[in-house]
Amino acid sequence: MKTCSKCRITKPLSEFYIHRRYGKEGIRAACKECTRKDNKKWRDALTLEKKATWEKQKREWQSANPERIAQHHKNCHNPKKVKARSLARKLNRIQERPTRCERCGRKRLLEKHHEDYDQPLQVMWLCKKCHEEIDHKGELYGYQGTHASAC
Protein backbone atom coordinates (compact mmCIF):
# COMPACT_ATOMS: atom_id res chain seq x y z
CA MET A 1 0.00 0.00 0.00
CA LYS A 2 1.18 3.47 -0.83
CA THR A 3 -0.28 6.97 -0.52
CA CYS A 4 -0.55 9.01 -3.70
CA SER A 5 1.30 12.33 -3.55
CA LYS A 6 -1.49 14.10 -5.53
CA CYS A 7 -4.84 12.79 -4.30
CA ARG A 8 -3.55 11.61 -0.88
CA ILE A 9 -5.47 8.33 -1.13
CA THR A 10 -3.78 5.12 0.01
CA LYS A 11 -3.88 2.58 -2.81
CA PRO A 12 -2.28 -0.82 -3.59
CA LEU A 13 1.09 -0.76 -5.41
CA SER A 14 -0.58 -2.03 -8.58
CA GLU A 15 -2.22 1.42 -8.85
CA PHE A 16 1.18 3.10 -9.32
CA TYR A 17 3.41 3.12 -12.39
CA ILE A 18 6.80 1.42 -12.06
CA HIS A 19 9.76 3.57 -13.03
CA ARG A 20 13.33 2.71 -12.10
CA ARG A 21 14.34 6.36 -11.58
CA TYR A 22 11.94 6.90 -8.70
CA GLY A 23 13.57 6.00 -5.40
CA LYS A 24 14.43 2.63 -3.95
CA GLU A 25 11.06 1.09 -4.76
CA GLY A 26 11.11 2.22 -8.38
CA ILE A 27 7.50 3.40 -8.12
CA ARG A 28 6.11 6.83 -9.02
CA ALA A 29 4.83 9.00 -6.17
CA ALA A 30 1.53 9.78 -7.94
CA CYS A 31 -1.00 7.03 -8.69
CA LYS A 32 -1.85 5.99 -12.24
CA GLU A 33 -5.10 7.97 -12.26
CA CYS A 34 -3.42 11.21 -11.14
CA THR A 35 -0.51 10.65 -13.53
CA ARG A 36 -2.92 10.18 -16.45
CA LYS A 37 -4.76 13.39 -15.50
CA ASP A 38 -1.49 15.34 -15.31
CA ASN A 39 -0.33 13.97 -18.66
CA LYS A 40 -3.65 14.88 -20.28
CA LYS A 41 -3.43 18.45 -18.91
CA TRP A 42 0.11 18.75 -20.27
CA ARG A 43 -0.85 17.42 -23.70
CA ASP A 44 -3.92 19.65 -23.90
CA ALA A 45 -1.85 22.68 -22.94
CA LEU A 46 0.43 22.24 -25.94
CA THR A 47 -0.62 24.48 -28.74
CA LEU A 48 -0.49 23.42 -32.35
CA GLU A 49 2.24 26.00 -32.83
CA LYS A 50 4.47 24.33 -30.24
CA LYS A 51 3.85 20.92 -31.77
CA ALA A 52 4.70 22.27 -35.22
CA THR A 53 7.90 23.84 -33.86
CA TRP A 54 8.96 20.56 -32.26
CA GLU A 55 8.27 18.65 -35.47
CA LYS A 56 10.30 21.19 -37.47
CA GLN A 57 13.22 20.95 -35.02
CA LYS A 58 13.03 17.14 -35.16
CA ARG A 59 13.15 17.13 -38.98
CA GLU A 60 16.07 19.59 -38.99
CA TRP A 61 18.02 17.47 -36.50
CA GLN A 62 17.32 14.31 -38.49
CA SER A 63 18.51 15.89 -41.74
CA ALA A 64 21.66 17.20 -40.02
CA ASN A 65 22.45 13.82 -38.34
CA PRO A 66 21.75 11.02 -40.84
CA GLU A 67 24.71 8.96 -39.60
CA ARG A 68 23.37 8.90 -36.03
CA ILE A 69 19.94 7.83 -37.25
CA ALA A 70 21.48 5.10 -39.40
CA GLN A 71 23.55 3.87 -36.42
CA HIS A 72 20.44 3.86 -34.21
CA HIS A 73 18.50 1.80 -36.76
CA LYS A 74 21.44 -0.56 -37.22
CA ASN A 75 21.68 -1.14 -33.46
CA CYS A 76 17.95 -1.35 -32.78
CA HIS A 77 16.82 -3.35 -35.78
CA ASN A 78 19.66 -5.88 -35.92
CA PRO A 79 17.87 -9.22 -36.69
CA LYS A 80 20.11 -11.16 -34.27
CA LYS A 81 19.38 -8.65 -31.52
CA VAL A 82 15.62 -8.79 -32.13
CA LYS A 83 15.65 -12.61 -32.07
CA ALA A 84 17.82 -12.73 -28.93
CA ARG A 85 15.50 -10.36 -27.09
CA SER A 86 12.43 -12.33 -28.13
CA LEU A 87 13.92 -15.64 -26.93
CA ALA A 88 15.11 -14.03 -23.69
CA ARG A 89 11.57 -12.73 -23.01
CA LYS A 90 10.15 -16.22 -23.57
CA LEU A 91 12.78 -17.71 -21.28
CA ASN A 92 11.97 -15.07 -18.66
CA ARG A 93 8.38 -16.34 -18.51
CA ILE A 94 9.63 -19.83 -17.62
CA GLN A 95 12.63 -19.11 -15.39
CA GLU A 96 12.65 -17.31 -12.07
CA ARG A 97 14.01 -13.79 -12.37
CA PRO A 98 17.09 -13.13 -10.19
CA THR A 99 16.97 -10.36 -7.60
CA ARG A 100 20.63 -9.29 -7.54
CA CYS A 101 22.90 -7.81 -10.19
CA GLU A 102 25.37 -10.40 -11.48
CA ARG A 103 28.15 -7.80 -11.65
CA CYS A 104 27.91 -5.74 -8.45
CA GLY A 105 25.54 -7.89 -6.37
CA ARG A 106 23.20 -5.01 -5.49
CA LYS A 107 19.51 -5.73 -5.08
CA ARG A 108 17.94 -3.51 -7.77
CA LEU A 109 15.58 -3.63 -10.70
CA LEU A 110 17.44 -5.72 -13.27
CA GLU A 111 17.85 -5.61 -17.03
CA LYS A 112 18.86 -8.38 -19.41
CA HIS A 113 22.21 -8.03 -21.20
CA HIS A 114 23.45 -10.16 -24.10
CA GLU A 115 27.19 -10.46 -24.58
CA ASP A 116 26.72 -12.30 -27.86
CA TYR A 117 23.50 -12.27 -29.89
CA ASP A 118 24.51 -15.60 -31.47
CA GLN A 119 23.85 -17.14 -28.03
CA PRO A 120 20.45 -15.61 -27.23
CA LEU A 121 19.74 -17.65 -24.11
CA GLN A 122 22.95 -16.61 -22.34
CA VAL A 123 21.73 -13.53 -20.50
CA MET A 124 23.40 -11.50 -17.78
CA TRP A 125 21.07 -9.84 -15.27
CA LEU A 126 22.44 -6.39 -14.48
CA CYS A 127 21.30 -3.29 -12.65
CA LYS A 128 20.86 -0.19 -14.81
CA LYS A 129 24.17 1.36 -13.71
CA CYS A 130 26.22 -1.76 -14.54
CA HIS A 131 24.34 -2.28 -17.81
CA GLU A 132 25.08 1.29 -18.93
CA GLU A 133 28.74 0.97 -17.93
CA ILE A 134 29.13 -2.24 -19.92
CA ASP A 135 27.25 -0.99 -22.98
CA HIS A 136 28.89 2.42 -23.17
CA LYS A 137 32.42 1.44 -22.25
CA GLY A 138 32.45 -1.81 -24.20
CA GLU A 139 33.79 -3.62 -21.14
CA LEU A 140 32.71 -7.08 -22.25
CA TYR A 141 33.32 -6.43 -25.92
CA GLY A 142 36.91 -5.23 -25.67
CA TYR A 143 36.41 -2.01 -27.63
CA GLN A 144 35.70 1.62 -26.93
CA GLY A 145 32.49 2.79 -28.55
CA THR A 146 28.86 3.51 -28.00
CA HIS A 147 26.04 1.05 -27.92
CA ALA A 148 22.41 2.08 -28.35
CA SER A 149 20.93 0.58 -25.21
CA ALA A 150 17.81 2.74 -25.38
CA CYS A 151 16.32 0.78 -28.28
N, C-alpha and C positions, 0 to 999 in steps of 0.2 A: 504494500500500500504506500502511496505517495501523495502528497498534497500539491495540487497545481499552483504554480506561482501567479497565475492570472485570475482564475475563478475561485481559488482558495478552497476547492472541494477535494476531499481525500478520495482517491480512485485507485483501482488495482493497476499494477505496472503495465498490464497489457493496454491500458488507455494512454500510454505515453510512447512517443517515438523513440527508437533507439538511435543514438548517434555517438560514435566513439570519442568525439571531442568534448563531450559534456561530462566532466567530472569522473570520479572513480566508477560509478555505476554505468556510465555511458548512456544515460537517459536524459532527455530534454526536461527542463524545469516546468514547461507548460504542457498541459495535456493535449491530446490529438485534436479535440474539438476547438480549443482556444488557438492552437497553432494554425488550424485550417482557417479560422476566422481572421487571424492576423495576416495570413498569406493572401486571403481574398481582398482584404482592405488594401494591402500593398499593391496587388495587381490592378485593382480598380483605380487606384490613385495615379497609376502611370498614364500619361496622356499619349495619344497617338504620335505626337511629335517626338516624345522621348523614345518611344519604341522605334520610330523611323530613324532617329539619330543613332541608336544602338545598332540597328541593322546596317546602317551605312558604315559605321566604324568597324563592324565585324567584317563586312565585305572588303573594306580597305586593308584591314590587317591580313585577311586571307590572301589578297592579291599581292601584298608586299612580302608574305612569308610562305610561298608555295612549298619550299623544301621542308619546313616544319610540319605542314599539313601532310605531306607525302610520308614523312617519317612516322607521324602519328598513325596514319592508316596502315602503314607497313607493320608497326608494332601491334596495333589493336586487331587487325584483321588477318593476322598470320594464321593460316589453316591449322598448323600444328598446335598453336596456342589455343585456338578456339576448341579443338578436339580435346586437348589436355584439360582445359577448364570444365568442359562438359562431363568428361569421365570422372574428374575429381569431385564434381557436384554429386554425381550418382553414387560414388563411393562414400561421400559424406553422409548420405541418407542411411547407409548400411552400418558404417563404423561409428564408434563413439568419438565425439570431438574432444581433443585434449583441452586441458584448461591452462596449461603453462606454455610459454614460449620455448621452443626447442633451442634457441640460441642463448637467451639471457636468463631463462627460468622464471621470469615474472609472470604473475597471474593477471592477465589482461585479455581483452577481446583479441582474438587471433585471426590471422589471414593466411590463406594458402599460398605457398611459393613453390614454383617449379624451377629446379635447377636446369633440367633438360626436358624439353617438350617431347622428345622422342620416347621418354619414359613417363607417361602421363599419370601413372598411379603412384609415383614416388613424389610425395608432397611434404614440404616442411611447413610446420605450423609456427608462424612468427607473429610477434606483436607488431603494431604499425611502425614503431620506431626502428626495430631491427629490419623489417621488410624494406623500409625506405633506404636504410643504410646499405643493405645488400644490393638493391636495385640500382641506386644512384652511384654507388662507388664501384660496382662490378666486383664485389668481394669474392663471390663464388665463381665468377666467370673469368677472372684473371685479366680484366682489361679496365681501362678508365673510360667511361662513357655514360650516356644517359639511357634510361630505360623508361618507357612510358607505362608507369604502373597505374595510372589513373584511367585506364581503358575499361 
